[in-house]
């Protein structure tokens, strides 16, 4: 193997695949990154056996070849080099990778590329594509609601249901539920439902930051793996096996009070209350009161702790229905308010012991359900 490429391109590529490198590898070679020539380009790949990321960069290839080397060592060395051309060569007998850039030179001992776990190629299955911006927004608004505890593996993933030209993403952790609907560019021929690991989608969201082209998606026939294809990047992920809970019955169908407020005001008041809620199980209390003829309605956001004191904030609200009060975990409120792009949001409640429903005003493709906290009023 003999080639040259730019330091900034190699550095960017290593940072892209680096997130898939195994941190506590059961298989030692998964701590390595694969470097291989591929049709006049340099391919880099890393896998933790659950997710594999491949990235291609432009290179001037003189001799074909492939090798794996320790990912962390290579990444740290390349990132410390000046922005110049890097010459890369491989000594096949000793499996030593040589790198030369300006006045810096290094040799890194590698492991044969044939020992690297094969990265699945998904040629068959159900395929579609989705606009990058819509997919970014959809992932951002659901992925944080997935469970981090492994006690119920299906909840650590995001349920993805492809039905005609609509993709529905849903995540839940037992205390909240987020559901987002978006159109797909290519309708699927048959309805399909899979559970994508939340970690995979979070990584995909990071890699889509500069993506403008549509994201191509393929699910293999036995629904065990999914491929996401970006410009010069591919992610292959194992899918979570199991059945996602039927969440439609968790979504309240009616309300007795609906309060419409400014998102930024609601977020600021919730963050302020959360400071005082830290010692009080994170409980933030909301009371909503309709306005009179000449006075606007209001929402009061408060928190109190026996040890440190209490806090009360008040914001304007358009309140339809009767007076209401409900308490939530402050973190769950700030999590959802942080990802909303709309300026107004509606909170719908039935009573203090029923879930609250949050809907952005002007968008009918997203809902967020939060379970209440039980408090002494």
C-alpha positions in Angstrom: 0.0 0.0 0.0 1.4 3.4 -1.0 -0.6 6.6 -1.2 -0.7 10.3 -0.2 -3.6 12.4 1.1 -4.1 15.7 2.9 -3.7 15.9 6.7 -7.1 17.7 7.1 -9.0 15.0 5.1 -7.3 12.1 7.0 -7.9 13.8 10.3 -11.6 14.4 9.5 -12.1 10.9 8.3 -10.5 9.4 11.4 -12.7 11.5 13.6 -15.8 10.4 11.7 -15.1 6.6 12.1 -13.5 7.0 15.6 -16.9 7.1 17.3 -17.5 3.5 16.2 -14.2 2.2 17.7 -14.8 -0.2 20.6 -13.9 1.5 23.9 -13.8 -1.8 26.0 -13.2 -4.3 23.2 -14.0 -8.0 23.8 -12.3 -8.5 20.4 -8.9 -6.6 20.5 -8.9 -5.8 16.8 -12.0 -3.7 17.2 -9.8 -1.1 18.9 -8.2 -0.7 15.5 -9.2 1.3 12.5 -9.1 -0.3 9.0 -7.2 1.6 6.3 -7.7 0.3 2.7 -7.4 1.6 -0.8 -10.7 1.5 -2.7 -11.1 2.6 -6.3 -8.6 5.4 -6.1 -9.7 6.6 -2.7 -8.7 5.8 0.9 -11.3 4.0 2.9 -11.4 4.1 6.7 -13.6 1.8 8.8 -14.2 1.1 12.5 -16.7 -1.2 14.3 -17.7 -2.0 17.8 -19.7 -5.1 16.5 -23.0 -3.2 17.1 -22.3 -0.3 14.7 -19.8 0.1 11.9 -18.8 3.4 10.3 -17.0 3.7 6.9 -15.6 6.9 5.4 -13.9 7.6 2.1 -11.5 10.4 1.4 -9.7 11.5 -1.8 -6.1 10.1 -2.1 -3.4 9.7 -4.7 -3.0 5.9 -4.7 0.2 4.3 -6.1 -0.1 0.8 -4.7 -3.2 -1.0 -3.4 -3.3 -2.5 0.1 -5.0 -2.7 3.5 -4.0 -2.8 7.2 -5.5 -2.1 10.6 -3.7 0.0 13.2 -4.6 1.2 16.7 -7.3 3.9 16.2 -6.5 6.1 19.1 -2.8 6.2 18.4 -3.2 7.0 14.7 -5.9 9.6 15.4 -3.9 11.5 18.0 -0.8 11.4 15.8 -2.5 12.7 12.7 -4.4 15.4 14.5 -1.0 16.8 15.8 0.5 17.1 12.4 0.7 20.3 10.3 -1.9 20.9 7.5 0.2 19.3 4.8 0.4 16.3 2.5 0.8 12.9 4.3 2.6 10.1 2.6 1.4 6.7 3.7 3.2 3.4 3.0 2.9 -0.2 4.3 5.7 -2.7 4.7 3.8 -6.0 4.0 6.3 -8.3 5.7 6.4 -6.5 9.0 2.8 -5.1 8.9 4.2 -1.7 9.7 2.5 1.5 8.5 4.7 4.4 7.8 3.5 8.0 7.8 5.5 11.0 6.7 4.2 14.6 6.8 6.5 17.7 6.5 9.3 17.0 9.0 7.4 14.4 11.0 7.7 10.6 10.5 6.1 7.7 12.3 5.9 3.9 12.1 2.9 2.1 13.6 2.7 -1.7 14.0 -0.5 -3.0 12.5 -2.6 -6.2 12.3 -3.6 -7.9 9.1 -6.7 -6.5 7.5 -8.1 -10.0 7.0 -8.5 -10.3 10.7 -10.8 -7.3 10.9 -14.5 -8.2 11.4 -16.2 -8.0 8.0 -18.5 -5.0 7.6 -21.9 -6.2 6.3 -23.0 -5.0 2.8 -26.7 -4.6 2.6 -27.6 -5.0 -1.1 -31.1 -6.4 -0.5 -34.1 -5.4 1.6 -36.4 -2.5 1.9 -34.8 0.8 0.8 -36.0 4.5 0.9 -34.5 7.9 1.3 -35.3 10.9 3.5 -34.4 14.5 3.4 -31.4 15.3 5.7 -33.0 18.3 7.4 -36.3 16.5 8.2 -34.3 13.5 9.5 -32.1 15.6 11.6 -35.0 17.3 13.2 -36.9 14.0 13.7 -33.9 12.4 15.4 -33.2 15.5 17.6 -36.8 15.5 18.9 -37.1 11.9 19.8 -33.7 10.3 20.6 -33.3 11.9 24.0 -36.4 10.2 25.2 -35.0 6.7 24.7 -34.0 4.7 27.8 -30.4 4.5 28.9 -30.9 1.6 31.2 -30.5 -1.8 29.6 -33.2 -3.5 31.8 -35.7 -3.2 28.9 -33.5 -3.4 25.7 -36.3 -2.4 23.3 -36.6 1.0 25.1 -32.9 1.8 24.4 -33.9 2.0 20.7 -36.1 4.3 18.6 -39.1 2.6 17.0 -39.1 3.4 13.2 -42.3 2.6 11.3 -42.2 2.9 7.5 -45.7 3.0 6.1 -46.1 4.2 2.5 -44.5 7.6 2.3 -44.4 8.3 6.0 -41.8 7.4 8.6 -42.8 7.6 12.2 -40.1 7.7 14.9 -41.0 7.0 18.5 -38.9 6.8 21.7 -40.0 6.1 25.3 -38.3 5.4 28.6 -41.3 4.6 30.8 -41.6 8.3 32.0 -42.0 10.1 28.7 -42.8 9.4 25.0 -41.8 11.3 21.9 -43.4 10.7 18.5 -42.3 12.4 15.2 -43.7 11.9 11.7 -41.9 12.8 8.5 -42.3 12.1 4.8 -39.9 9.8 2.9 -38.8 10.5 -0.6 -39.3 7.0 -1.9 -42.5 5.2 -0.6 -41.9 1.7 0.8 -43.9 -1.1 -0.9 -44.8 -2.8 2.4 -45.2 -1.6 5.9 -42.2 -2.3 8.1 -41.3 -1.6 11.7 -37.8 -1.9 13.2 -36.1 -0.6 16.4 -32.9 1.4 15.7 -30.4 1.8 18.6 -30.6 5.3 20.0 -26.8 5.5 20.0 -26.8 4.8 16.3 -29.2 7.6 15.5 -27.4 10.0 17.8 -24.2 9.3 15.9 -26.0 9.6 12.6 -27.3 13.0 13.6 -23.8 14.2 14.4 -22.5 13.0 11.0 -25.5 14.6 9.2 -24.5 18.1 10.4 -23.1 19.2 7.0 -25.2 16.8 4.9 -27.5 18.4 2.2 -28.2 15.3 0.1 -31.0 12.9 1.1 -30.0 10.0 3.4 -30.4 6.6 1.8 -31.7 3.9 4.2 -31.8 0.1 3.7 -33.2 -2.5 6.1 -32.1 -6.1 5.3 -34.8 -8.7 4.7 -34.7 -10.4 8.2 -34.8 -6.9 9.9 -31.5 -7.5 11.8 -29.4 -4.7 10.3 -29.9 -1.2 8.8 -27.6 0.8 6.5 -27.6 4.6 6.3 -25.7 6.1 3.4 -24.5 9.7 3.5 -22.1 11.5 1.2 -18.8 9.5 1.5 -20.0 7.9 4.8 -21.9 4.7 5.5 -23.2 3.5 8.9 -24.3 -0.2 9.3 -26.0 -0.9 12.6 -27.5 -4.0 14.3 -31.1 -3.5 15.0 -32.7 -4.1 18.5 -34.7 -7.3 18.4 -38.1 -7.4 20.2 -41.5 -5.7 20.1 -41.8 -2.0 20.9 -44.7 -1.1 23.2 -48.0 -0.1 21.6 -47.6 3.5 22.6 -50.8 5.0 20.9 -52.8 4.2 24.0 -50.4 6.3 26.1 -51.3 9.5 24.2 -54.1 11.4 25.9 -57.1 11.9 23.5 -58.7 14.7 25.5 -57.9 17.5 27.9 -59.6 19.8 30.4 -57.0 22.5 30.3 -54.8 23.8 27.4 -52.1 26.4 28.1 -50.3 28.0 25.2 -47.0 29.7 26.1 -43.8 31.1 24.6 -41.2 28.3 24.4 -38.2 30.5 25.4 -40.2 31.9 28.4 -41.3 28.4 29.5 -37.7 27.1 29.1 -36.2 29.9 31.2 -38.7 29.6 34.0 -38.3 25.8 34.0 -34.5 26.0 34.2 -34.7 28.5 37.0 -37.1 26.3 39.0 -34.9 23.2 38.3 -32.1 24.9 40.3 -34.3 24.7 43.4 -35.7 21.3 42.4 -32.4 19.5 42.7 -32.9 18.7 46.4 -36.6 18.0 45.9 -36.5 15.0 43.5 -36.3 17.3 40.5 -40.0 18.2 41.0 -41.2 21.3 39.1 -44.8 22.4 39.8 -47.0 24.1 37.2 -50.3 25.9 37.9 -52.4 27.4 35.0 -55.1 30.0 35.4 -57.3 31.4 32.6 -57.3 35.2 32.3 -60.2 37.6 32.9 -61.5 39.9 30.2 -58.7 42.4 30.3 -55.9 40.3 31.9 -54.0 37.5 30.2 -53.9 34.0 31.6 -50.8 32.9 33.4 -48.7 29.8 34.1 -46.8 29.7 37.4 -43.7 27.5 37.5 -42.3 26.8 41.0 -40.1 24.5 42.9 -39.3 24.1 46.6 -36.8 22.3 48.7 -37.0 21.9 52.5 -33.3 22.6 52.9 -32.5 25.4 50.5 -35.7 27.3 49.8 -38.2 27.9 47.0 -38.6 29.7 43.7 -41.7 31.0 41.8 -41.7 32.2 38.2 -44.7 33.4 36.2 -45.2 33.7 32.4 -48.1 34.8 30.2 -50.3 32.0 28.9 -53.4 31.6 26.8 -55.3 29.2 29.0 -58.4 27.4 27.6 -60.5 25.5 30.1 -60.4 25.4 33.8 -57.6 26.1 36.4 -55.1 23.3 36.5 -52.0 22.1 38.4 -49.6 19.4 37.6 -46.0 18.5 38.5 -43.2 17.1 36.3 -39.6 16.2 36.6 -37.9 19.4 35.5 -35.3 17.6 33.4 -38.0 16.1 31.2 -39.5 19.5 30.6 -36.2 21.2 29.7 -35.2 18.2 27.5 -38.2 18.7 25.2 -38.3 22.5 25.3 -34.6 22.6 24.3 -35.3 20.7 21.0 -38.4 22.6 19.8 -38.0 25.0 16.9 -41.3 26.6 17.1 -41.8 29.8 19.2 -45.1 28.6 20.9 -46.0 25.4 22.6 -49.2 24.1 24.1 -49.4 22.0 27.3 -52.6 19.9 27.5 -53.6 18.4 30.9 -56.6 16.5 32.3 -55.8 16.4 36.0 -52.7 16.3 38.3 -52.4 12.5 38.0 -52.7 12.1 34.2 -49.9 12.5 31.7 -49.3 16.0 30.2 -49.2 16.4 26.4 -46.8 18.9 24.8 -47.4 20.0 21.2 -45.5 22.7 19.3 -48.0 25.2 17.9 -48.0 25.2 14.1 -46.6 21.7 13.8 -48.9 18.7 13.7 -46.2 16.0 13.3 -44.7 16.0 16.8 -46.1 15.2 20.2 -44.4 14.6 23.6 -46.1 12.9 26.5 -44.7 13.3 30.1 -45.8 11.4 33.1 -46.7 13.5 36.1 -45.0 13.5 39.5 -47.2 13.0 42.6 -46.9 15.8 45.1 -48.7 17.2 48.1 -50.3 20.5 46.9 
